Amino acid sequence: MATIIIQSDSSDNLDLIAKLAKKLGDKVSTLTDEQSEDIALGKIIDKVKTGKSVSRDAIMKKLLS
């Protein structure tokens, strides 16, 4: 199953696209701003993963400096 995410400032455009998708027999879901931000953050995290472990002390030292 493939998924697309469309962001628009026009609610009319989004309604039209959603109606078309439903008419074509596809499922339409609406994401909150928080859910959209979670997806973006997840993509960033996946992109910068190094696979290395960092100690809690190292993290706290960096945060407090």
Secondary structure, DSSP 8 states (H G I E B T S, - for coil): --------S-HHHHHHHHHHHHHTT-------HHHHHHHHHHHHHHHH-------HHHHHHHHH-
